[in-house]
Amino acid sequence: MSDSIAEVGATSYAQAKTANEVIKVQKSTVQLEQLKSSVVSRDKVLIHVHKIASKQRATWMPWVEECAQSIAEKFSVDSEKVKSILHTEVAAHLKELGDVHFTID
């Protein structure tokens, strides 16, 4: 009877080991699929970041034109001088924002 228990134990161990290997393969397959869907082209990311930055700049620069006249009237100063100062300051700030460097691993 101890031989049959040993055989059952060996069979159960072999089945458990096989099941474990199957689970490992399934887990690896799932992880690979997750990686495939999360990997993005570096070039696409850089193009997208550039588009976002361009849109931000495109919205800020007209703001200078719109606000310069209003500010000049409130302080009774020349609107062209205000526009020039605002343009310089906003452009410098946008340049600072654009100088951010990041890595894509």
Secondary structure, 3 states (H helix, E strand, C coil): CHHHHHHHHHHHHHHHHHHHHHHHHHHHHHHHHHHHHHCCCHHHHHHHHHHHHHHHHHHHHHHHHHHHHHHHHHHCCCHHHHHHHHHHHHHHHHHHHHCCCCCCC
